[in-house]
Amino acid sequence: MTVSNQPSTDLPVERRGEFRVYRVVESVPHLNLQRVDEPRLYTVYRSGYDEATQEAVDDLRTGDRVSATLVGDPDADEEPWRVERVDRDDGVATAFAVDVDPPGTAVDAWAAADAESAGDPEPSCRTILDDGEPVGACCVQPRDPLPNGAFVPTVLAGLLPLESQFAAVPGVGDPAAEALFLDPDPPDATTYESPYGVVLLFTAAGAATADRFREAYDLPRDTDTRPDFDPYGV
């Protein structure tokens, strides 16, 4: 008889750390958790937990930063992980508007970026000032490197790296308190009129400025503004 000292591959594995929450859309029965310290995305079940854990999972919102313990099989790519423990640390308040006209500062930022570094897949940002003080940034993200060119669906799935901008708003250096994502095209578009999407990042000091953009794009606070679309059709 041969005895193996290797651990069973059937045993669940724990992953502990800090994660950013992405709720995708309501029709998807999972959440995506992006590691804060490395580009690693975990898909987790949204339901099926004990009462306390289920309540904590239900309270999560896109943009939340959480400390969590996940359990699953790292070799089973198609099998979601389970949340064993989750505690909300803080978060970035997010909002989404689609099929809208981009703000003038985004149009100017894209024109400048296109003139200076056409074809660069990285976002280009301009500082937003309030009474001469930097309180935020307007960043334009080219569609070309995104899956199917989709901007808001890519953000909702947690597939667009944002941690560095959340940790320090470009041109400001302070953490982001709010992020407004504006897509000039519908989320289920197959062709695009605009070659970019827009993210407006605001620090805590930029709340009043953020309010003006929220009013302009009908994005009230404490409201789920995720667009209704079929993510499997994108």
C-alpha positions as CSV (number, residue, x, y, z in Angstrom):
1,M,0.0,0.0,0.0
2,T,1.3,3.4,-0.9
3,V,0.7,6.3,1.5
4,S,0.9,9.8,0.1
5,N,2.0,12.7,2.2
6,Q,0.5,15.2,-0.3
7,P,-2.5,17.2,1.0
8,S,-5.9,16.4,-0.6
9,T,-6.7,18.7,-3.5
10,D,-10.4,18.3,-2.5
11,L,-9.9,20.3,0.7
12,P,-11.2,23.9,0.5
13,V,-8.6,26.6,0.6
14,E,-8.8,29.9,2.6
15,R,-8.0,33.3,1.1
16,R,-7.9,36.2,3.6
17,G,-7.3,39.8,2.8
18,E,-8.7,43.1,1.8
19,F,-11.0,43.2,-1.2
20,R,-13.0,45.7,-3.3
21,V,-16.6,44.8,-3.8
22,Y,-18.2,44.8,-7.3
23,R,-21.9,43.8,-7.3
24,V,-22.2,43.5,-11.2
25,V,-26.0,43.6,-11.8
26,E,-29.0,42.1,-10.0
27,S,-29.5,39.4,-12.6
28,V,-26.1,37.9,-11.7
29,P,-26.2,35.6,-8.7
30,H,-22.6,36.3,-7.7
31,L,-20.4,39.2,-6.5
32,N,-16.9,39.9,-7.6
33,L,-14.3,40.7,-5.0
34,Q,-11.0,42.3,-6.3
35,R,-7.9,41.9,-4.1
36,V,-6.7,45.4,-3.0
37,D,-3.1,44.4,-2.9
38,E,-2.8,42.4,-6.2
39,P,-4.8,42.0,-9.4
40,R,-6.7,38.9,-8.4
41,L,-10.5,38.7,-8.9
42,Y,-12.7,36.3,-6.9
43,T,-16.2,35.5,-7.9
44,V,-18.3,34.6,-4.8
45,Y,-21.8,33.3,-4.2
46,R,-24.3,36.0,-3.3
47,S,-26.6,33.8,-1.3
48,G,-26.8,30.5,0.6
49,Y,-25.2,31.6,3.8
50,D,-26.2,31.6,7.5
51,E,-28.3,34.5,8.7
52,A,-25.5,36.7,10.0
53,T,-23.2,36.2,6.9
54,Q,-26.1,36.6,4.5
55,E,-27.0,40.0,6.1
56,A,-23.4,41.2,5.8
57,V,-23.2,40.1,2.1
58,D,-26.6,41.7,1.3
59,D,-25.4,45.0,2.8
60,L,-22.3,45.2,0.5
61,R,-22.2,47.8,-2.2
62,T,-20.0,48.3,-5.2
63,G,-17.0,50.3,-4.1
64,D,-16.9,48.9,-0.5
65,R,-13.5,47.9,0.8
66,V,-13.8,44.8,3.1
67,S,-11.7,42.5,5.1
68,A,-12.9,39.0,4.3
69,T,-12.1,35.3,4.4
70,L,-13.1,33.3,1.3
71,V,-13.2,29.5,1.0
72,G,-13.0,27.6,-2.3
73,D,-11.0,25.6,-4.8
74,P,-8.4,27.7,-6.6
75,D,-8.2,25.0,-9.4
76,A,-11.9,25.1,-10.1
77,D,-12.1,28.2,-12.4
78,E,-15.9,27.9,-12.9
79,E,-16.8,27.4,-9.3
80,P,-17.5,30.5,-7.2
81,W,-15.9,30.9,-3.8
82,R,-17.9,31.2,-0.6
83,V,-17.7,34.0,1.9
84,E,-16.8,32.7,5.4
85,R,-16.4,36.1,7.0
86,V,-16.7,39.7,5.8
87,D,-16.3,43.1,7.6
88,R,-16.8,46.4,5.8
89,D,-13.8,48.7,6.4
90,D,-14.7,51.7,4.3
91,G,-15.6,52.4,0.7
92,V,-15.9,54.6,-2.3
93,A,-19.5,55.7,-3.1
94,T,-20.1,54.8,-6.7
95,A,-22.7,55.8,-9.2
96,F,-23.3,55.0,-12.9
97,A,-24.9,56.8,-15.8
98,V,-25.1,55.4,-19.4
99,D,-26.0,56.8,-22.8
100,V,-25.2,60.3,-21.6
101,D,-23.2,63.3,-22.9
102,P,-19.7,63.4,-21.3
103,P,-18.9,66.6,-19.3
104,G,-16.8,69.3,-21.1
105,T,-13.8,68.5,-19.0
106,A,-13.8,64.9,-20.2
107,V,-14.1,66.1,-23.8
108,D,-11.1,68.4,-23.3
109,A,-9.1,65.6,-21.5
110,W,-9.7,63.2,-24.4
111,A,-8.8,65.8,-27.0
112,A,-5.5,66.5,-25.2
113,A,-4.8,62.8,-24.6
114,D,-5.5,62.0,-28.3
115,A,-3.2,64.7,-29.4
116,E,-0.3,63.8,-27.0
117,S,-0.5,60.0,-26.9
118,A,-2.9,58.5,-29.3
119,G,-3.3,54.8,-28.8
120,D,-2.2,54.8,-25.2
121,P,-4.5,52.3,-23.3
122,E,-4.1,54.0,-20.0
123,P,-6.6,56.6,-18.7
124,S,-5.7,60.3,-19.0
125,C,-6.8,62.5,-16.1
126,R,-7.4,66.2,-15.4
127,T,-7.6,67.7,-12.0
128,I,-10.9,69.1,-10.8
129,L,-10.7,72.3,-8.8
130,D,-13.1,73.9,-6.4
131,D,-12.2,77.5,-5.6
132,G,-8.7,76.9,-6.7
133,E,-8.2,73.8,-4.6
134,P,-7.8,70.3,-6.1
135,V,-10.7,68.1,-5.0
136,G,-11.0,65.5,-7.7
137,A,-10.1,64.2,-11.1
138,C,-11.8,63.6,-14.4
139,C,-10.3,60.5,-16.2
140,V,-11.0,59.3,-19.6
141,Q,-10.5,55.5,-20.3
142,P,-10.0,54.4,-23.9
143,R,-12.4,51.6,-24.9
144,D,-9.8,49.7,-27.0
145,P,-8.2,47.6,-24.2
146,L,-11.6,46.8,-22.5
147,P,-13.5,43.5,-23.1
148,N,-15.7,44.1,-26.1
149,G,-15.0,47.8,-25.7
150,A,-17.6,48.0,-22.9
151,F,-16.9,50.6,-20.2
152,V,-19.6,50.5,-17.5
153,P,-20.0,46.7,-17.7
154,T,-16.3,46.3,-17.3
155,V,-16.3,48.5,-14.2
156,L,-19.3,46.7,-12.7
157,A,-17.5,43.3,-13.1
158,G,-14.4,44.6,-11.4
159,L,-12.3,44.1,-14.5
160,L,-10.9,47.6,-14.7
161,P,-8.0,48.3,-12.4
162,L,-8.9,51.2,-10.1
163,E,-7.2,50.7,-6.8
164,S,-4.4,53.1,-7.4
165,Q,-6.8,55.9,-8.4
166,F,-9.0,55.0,-5.3
167,A,-6.0,55.1,-3.0
168,A,-4.8,58.5,-4.3
169,V,-6.9,60.6,-6.7
170,P,-4.7,61.7,-9.6
171,G,-3.5,65.2,-9.2
172,V,-4.7,65.4,-5.6
173,G,-3.1,62.5,-3.7
174,D,-5.9,62.0,-1.2
175,P,-8.1,58.9,-1.2
176,A,-11.3,58.9,-3.3
177,A,-14.6,59.2,-1.4
178,E,-16.8,59.1,-4.5
179,A,-16.5,57.8,-8.1
180,L,-19.0,58.6,-10.8
181,F,-18.8,56.4,-14.0
182,L,-20.3,58.0,-17.1
183,D,-20.6,56.0,-20.4
184,P,-21.6,58.0,-23.5
185,D,-23.0,54.7,-25.0
186,P,-25.5,52.2,-23.8
187,P,-24.1,49.2,-21.8
188,D,-25.4,46.7,-24.4
189,A,-24.1,48.6,-27.4
190,T,-22.4,46.5,-30.1
191,T,-20.8,49.6,-31.7
192,Y,-19.7,52.8,-30.0
193,E,-20.1,56.4,-30.9
194,S,-17.6,57.5,-28.2
195,P,-14.1,55.9,-28.0
196,Y,-13.9,56.4,-24.2
197,G,-15.7,56.2,-20.9
198,V,-15.4,58.7,-18.0
199,V,-14.7,58.3,-14.3
200,L,-15.0,61.3,-12.0
201,L,-13.2,60.8,-8.8
202,F,-13.7,63.1,-5.7
203,T,-12.1,63.3,-2.4
204,A,-14.1,63.9,0.8
205,A,-13.4,67.6,0.4
206,G,-15.0,67.5,-3.1
207,A,-18.5,66.5,-1.9
208,A,-20.1,69.8,-3.0
209,T,-18.5,69.5,-6.5
210,A,-19.5,65.9,-6.7
211,D,-23.1,67.0,-5.8
212,R,-23.2,69.3,-8.9
213,F,-22.2,66.4,-11.2
214,R,-24.7,64.1,-9.4
215,E,-27.5,66.6,-10.0
216,A,-26.5,67.1,-13.7
217,Y,-26.6,63.3,-14.3
218,D,-29.5,62.5,-12.0
219,L,-27.4,60.4,-9.7
220,P,-28.8,60.8,-6.2
221,R,-26.9,59.6,-3.2
222,D,-27.7,56.3,-1.5
223,T,-29.4,55.1,-4.7
224,D,-28.6,52.0,-6.8
225,T,-27.8,53.5,-10.2
226,R,-26.5,50.4,-11.8
227,P,-28.0,50.1,-15.3
228,D,-30.3,47.3,-16.1
229,F,-28.8,45.1,-18.9
230,D,-28.0,41.5,-19.7
231,P,-24.3,41.1,-18.9
232,Y,-24.2,37.8,-20.7
233,G,-25.2,39.6,-23.9
234,V,-22.4,42.1,-23.8
